[in-house]
Amino acid sequence: MRRTLPILSALLLAALPVLAFGDAPAPAMPSYELKATLPIGEDGGWDYITVDPATDQLYVPRGNRVLVIDGNVDKPAPATTRILATLPDTPGVHGVALSPPELHRAYVSNGRDTSVSIFDTQTFKLIAKVPAGKKPDAIIYDPFTKKVFCMNNGGKTLTAFAADTADGKDAVNLELKGAPEFAVSDNAGHIYANTEDTSELLVIDAKAVTVSTRYPLAPNGGPTGLAIDLKTNRLFSTCSDSKTMAILDAGTGKILAAPAIGDGPDAAAFDPELQIAFASCRDGTLTLVHVDTPETFSAPVTVKTMTKARTCALNPKNHYVYLPTTDADKKFVILVYAPKAAK
């Protein structure tokens, strides 16, 4: 993933509207603290972590496989390990998307295999492999079209196919003219995708699988993580080059605010109940931005995590945020942050 600083980003950042943050007192935002550290072990890197709120299971990419982990920290830990299953043969895996429970499927983007592996989430057996573009990266399920959208970062394309496919013969490939990072669905016919090298946010017609418009993110550069508030139609794009979270109106592309975040963000999340946007960063910080109104936002709050904890996933059921990283002994762990309990 590219991490370069556009020459004009720092200069243009100062030109952001003064209306970035509201003047009225904001509702109280809960403090976040470390609730648990899950020791996982095993060798390999990691990328986008995915939470299944229905089961509290975590899908964690580990280079050439995906670990399915028991993420319920509110019950006693298993006597041996939290690893419930391993999804094998996923070379260069970047992300995992989950289907609705009735379809019980997991879709895995294989970055070094130009393919998407489809697994049964009940048996954890391979169902099929669907051809994709160069370096499949982020991957999402779209409820509106019942399709899977895979962002092919290396080929500057996306691949879309029916979620219930058995062979992927219906797959459609779309040229994007930019290297896509993360993407989200508004569940109403639109897919939004960051393009890291062009610093744009693409609006994609999910049914037609075409790019309908492009929102420039300047002076925010190098967008990576992306989250959405479905109720207010707000997008939260974490930008690595400018170290900002660009907050946009999804309907117009207008940048409403760009609060500062940490260095090396690679994921974003949004909690619709708490109205908090999260940015996880490689420098060991988790930035929280509260949405006070659809137009105003509280100043960012920084929570210290661990170095390299650059990706995250939110469980909206209990508001827990999961961050994979390695500890001081270089052992792979998953940090679990939660709202601070009242005393």
C-alpha positions in Angstrom: 0.0 0.0 0.0 1.4 3.3 -1.1 2.4 5.8 1.6 3.7 9.0 -0.1 3.0 12.7 0.7 1.7 14.9 -2.0 3.6 18.1 -2.2 0.5 20.3 -1.9 -1.3 18.5 0.9 0.3 20.3 3.9 -0.1 23.7 2.2 -3.7 23.2 1.2 -4.8 21.6 4.5 -4.9 25.0 6.1 -7.6 26.1 3.7 -10.3 23.8 5.2 -13.5 25.5 6.2 -13.7 26.9 9.7 -17.1 25.1 10.2 -15.2 21.8 10.8 -16.3 21.6 14.4 -19.5 22.8 16.0 -19.6 25.6 18.6 -22.5 24.1 20.6 -21.6 21.7 23.5 -21.4 18.2 22.2 -23.1 15.2 23.8 -20.7 13.3 26.1 -18.5 10.8 24.3 -17.6 7.7 26.3 -13.9 7.2 27.1 -12.4 4.1 25.5 -10.0 1.8 27.4 -8.2 -1.5 26.8 -10.7 -4.2 27.9 -8.7 -7.3 26.9 -5.7 -8.6 25.0 -6.2 -11.8 23.1 -3.0 -13.8 22.7 -3.2 -15.6 19.3 0.4 -16.3 18.3 1.2 -18.0 14.9 3.5 -16.4 12.3 2.5 -14.2 9.5 1.3 -10.7 8.8 -2.2 -9.4 8.9 -4.6 -6.9 7.3 -8.3 -6.1 7.5 -10.0 -7.8 10.4 -13.7 -8.6 10.2 -16.2 -9.1 13.0 -19.4 -11.1 12.8 -21.7 -9.5 15.4 -24.1 -12.4 15.3 -21.5 -14.9 16.6 -18.7 -12.6 18.0 -16.3 -14.4 15.7 -13.3 -12.6 14.2 -11.9 -13.3 10.7 -8.3 -12.4 10.8 -6.0 -12.6 7.6 -2.6 -14.1 8.4 -0.7 -14.0 5.1 -1.6 -17.4 3.6 -4.7 -18.3 5.7 -7.6 -16.7 7.7 -8.0 -17.5 11.4 -11.5 -17.7 12.7 -11.3 -16.5 16.3 -13.7 -16.4 19.3 -13.9 -12.7 20.0 -16.3 -12.9 22.9 -14.2 -11.4 25.8 -17.2 -11.3 28.2 -17.0 -15.0 28.8 -14.1 -17.1 30.2 -11.4 -17.8 27.7 -11.1 -21.3 26.2 -8.8 -23.6 28.0 -6.5 -24.0 25.0 -7.0 -21.4 22.2 -9.4 -19.0 20.8 -8.8 -20.2 17.3 -12.0 -21.9 16.1 -11.0 -22.7 12.5 -8.5 -21.9 9.8 -9.4 -21.0 6.2 -6.5 -22.3 4.2 -4.9 -21.5 0.9 -5.5 -17.8 0.8 -2.1 -16.4 -0.5 -1.5 -12.8 0.3 -5.0 -12.4 1.9 -6.1 -8.9 2.6 -9.7 -8.9 3.6 -12.8 -10.9 4.4 -16.5 -10.1 3.6 -19.4 -11.9 5.2 -22.8 -12.7 3.6 -26.1 -12.5 5.4 -26.5 -15.4 8.0 -28.9 -17.3 5.7 -26.2 -17.7 3.0 -23.4 -18.5 5.6 -20.5 -17.5 3.3 -17.2 -15.7 3.8 -15.4 -14.1 0.8 -11.6 -13.8 1.1 -9.5 -11.6 -1.2 -6.2 -13.3 -2.2 -3.7 -10.6 -3.0 -1.1 -12.9 -4.5 -3.5 -15.2 -6.3 -5.8 -12.8 -8.2 -8.8 -14.6 -6.8 -11.5 -14.6 -4.2 -12.0 -17.7 -2.1 -15.5 -18.5 -0.9 -15.9 -20.5 2.3 -18.9 -21.9 4.1 -19.0 -20.3 7.6 -20.7 -23.3 9.1 -18.3 -26.0 7.9 -15.4 -23.7 7.0 -14.9 -25.6 3.8 -14.0 -24.1 0.5 -17.0 -23.6 -1.9 -15.3 -22.0 -4.9 -12.6 -19.6 -6.1 -13.6 -16.7 -8.3 -11.1 -15.0 -10.6 -10.4 -11.3 -9.7 -8.0 -8.6 -10.8 -4.4 -7.9 -9.8 -3.8 -7.8 -6.1 -7.3 -8.1 -4.6 -7.5 -6.0 -1.5 -10.5 -4.8 0.4 -13.8 -6.7 -0.2 -17.4 -6.0 0.9 -20.9 -7.5 0.6 -23.6 -5.2 -0.8 -27.1 -5.9 0.6 -28.8 -3.9 -2.1 -27.6 -5.9 -5.1 -26.7 -9.0 -3.1 -23.3 -8.8 -4.8 -19.7 -9.0 -3.6 -17.4 -6.2 -4.6 -13.6 -6.8 -4.5 -11.2 -3.9 -4.8 -8.2 -4.9 -7.0 -5.6 -2.4 -5.8 -2.7 -3.6 -8.1 -4.9 -3.6 -11.2 -6.9 -0.4 -10.4 -10.1 -2.3 -11.0 -12.9 -3.9 -9.1 -14.6 -7.3 -9.5 -18.3 -7.7 -8.7 -20.2 -11.0 -8.6 -23.4 -12.5 -7.2 -22.9 -13.5 -3.5 -24.6 -16.9 -4.1 -22.4 -17.8 -7.1 -21.0 -21.3 -7.4 -18.4 -20.5 -10.1 -18.1 -16.8 -10.6 -19.1 -16.9 -14.2 -21.2 -13.8 -13.7 -18.3 -11.7 -12.5 -17.9 -8.2 -13.9 -14.6 -6.2 -13.9 -14.6 -2.4 -13.8 -11.7 -0.1 -14.6 -11.3 2.6 -11.9 -8.3 4.6 -13.1 -7.0 4.6 -9.5 -5.8 2.1 -7.0 -8.7 1.3 -4.7 -8.3 0.8 -1.0 -11.4 0.3 1.2 -15.0 0.5 0.1 -18.4 0.7 1.8 -22.0 0.3 0.7 -24.9 2.7 1.5 -27.3 -0.3 1.2 -29.3 1.8 -1.4 -27.5 1.2 -4.7 -24.1 3.0 -4.2 -20.6 1.7 -3.4 -18.1 4.3 -2.3 -14.4 3.5 -2.7 -11.2 5.3 -1.8 -8.5 5.5 -4.5 -5.2 5.9 -2.8 -3.0 7.1 -5.6 -5.4 9.7 -7.0 -6.8 10.9 -3.6 -10.4 10.5 -4.8 -13.5 8.9 -3.4 -15.4 7.1 -6.2 -19.2 6.8 -6.3 -20.1 3.5 -8.0 -23.5 2.5 -9.3 -23.8 -0.9 -7.6 -26.4 -2.3 -10.0 -24.8 -1.1 -13.2 -21.3 -1.6 -11.9 -20.1 1.8 -13.3 -18.4 4.8 -11.8 -21.0 7.6 -11.6 -18.9 10.4 -10.1 -15.5 11.1 -8.5 -15.2 13.2 -5.3 -11.7 14.9 -4.9 -10.4 14.6 -1.4 -7.7 17.3 -1.6 -6.1 18.7 0.4 -6.5 15.3 2.1 -4.2 12.8 0.5 -3.6 9.0 0.4 -7.0 7.8 1.5 -7.1 4.3 3.0 -9.8 3.3 5.5 -13.4 4.2 4.9 -16.6 4.1 7.0 -20.2 5.3 6.6 -23.0 6.6 8.7 -26.1 5.1 6.9 -28.5 7.4 8.7 -27.0 10.7 7.8 -25.2 9.7 4.7 -21.8 10.7 5.9 -18.5 9.2 4.8 -15.3 9.0 7.0 -12.1 8.6 4.9 -8.8 8.1 6.8 -6.0 9.8 4.8 -2.5 8.6 5.4 -0.5 11.4 3.6 -2.3 14.3 5.3 -3.0 12.5 8.6 -6.6 13.5 8.6 -10.1 12.0 8.6 -12.0 13.6 5.7 -15.7 13.7 6.6 -17.9 14.0 3.5 -21.5 14.4 2.5 -22.0 11.3 0.4 -24.6 12.9 -1.7 -22.6 15.9 -2.8 -19.0 15.1 -2.0 -18.6 18.2 0.1 -15.9 17.9 2.7 -17.5 19.0 6.0 -14.4 18.5 8.3 -11.0 17.0 8.3 -9.9 16.4 12.0 -6.3 15.3 12.6 -5.5 11.7 13.2 -2.4 9.6 13.8 0.3 8.5 11.4 -0.3 5.5 9.1 -4.1 5.0 9.3 -5.3 1.9 7.5 -8.8 1.4 8.6 -11.9 3.2 9.8 -15.2 2.3 11.6 -18.4 4.0 12.6 -20.6 3.3 15.6 -24.2 4.3 14.6 -25.5 4.2 18.2 -22.6 6.1 19.9 -22.1 8.3 16.8 -18.4 7.9 16.9 -16.0 7.5 13.9 -12.8 5.6 14.5 -9.4 5.7 12.8 -6.8 3.1 13.7 -3.1 4.1 13.0 0.2 2.4 12.7 1.8 4.8 15.2 -0.2 3.1 18.0 -3.2 5.5 18.2 -6.9 5.1 17.8 -8.6 8.4 17.0 -12.3 9.0 18.0 -14.4 11.7 16.4 -17.9 12.3 17.7 -20.7 13.3 15.3 -22.6 16.0 17.1 -24.9 16.9 14.3 -24.8 15.9 10.6 -22.8 19.1 10.0 -20.7 19.5 13.2 -18.1 17.2 14.9 -16.3 17.3 18.2 -12.6 17.7 18.3 -10.8 14.3 18.0 -9.8 12.3 21.0 -6.7 10.0 20.9 -6.5 6.7 22.6 -3.1 5.0 22.9 -2.9 1.5 21.6 0.2 -0.3 20.3 2.5 0.3 17.4 1.4 -1.4 14.2 -2.2 -1.6 15.3 -3.2 0.0 12.0 -6.4 -1.9 11.2 -9.5 -2.3 13.2 -13.1 -3.7 13.3 -16.1 -2.6 15.3 -18.7 -4.8 16.8 -21.8 -2.5 16.9 -23.6 -4.9 19.3 -21.3 -4.1 22.2 -19.2 -1.2 20.8 -16.0 -3.1 21.1 -13.1 -2.2 18.7 -10.7 -5.0 17.8 -7.1 -4.1 16.7 -4.6 -6.8 15.6 -0.9 -6.2 16.2 2.2 -7.7 17.8 3.3 -7.1 21.4 6.7 -6.3 22.9 7.7 -9.9 22.4 6.6 -9.8 18.7 3.8 -12.2 19.5 0.6 -11.7 17.5 -2.3 -10.4 19.7 -5.7 -8.7 19.2 -6.4 -5.7 21.4 -10.0 -5.1 22.5 -11.0 -1.6 23.4 -14.4 -0.8 24.9 -16.2 2.2 26.4 -15.0 2.8 29.9 -17.3 1.2 32.5 -19.0 3.6 34.9 -17.8 3.4 38.5 
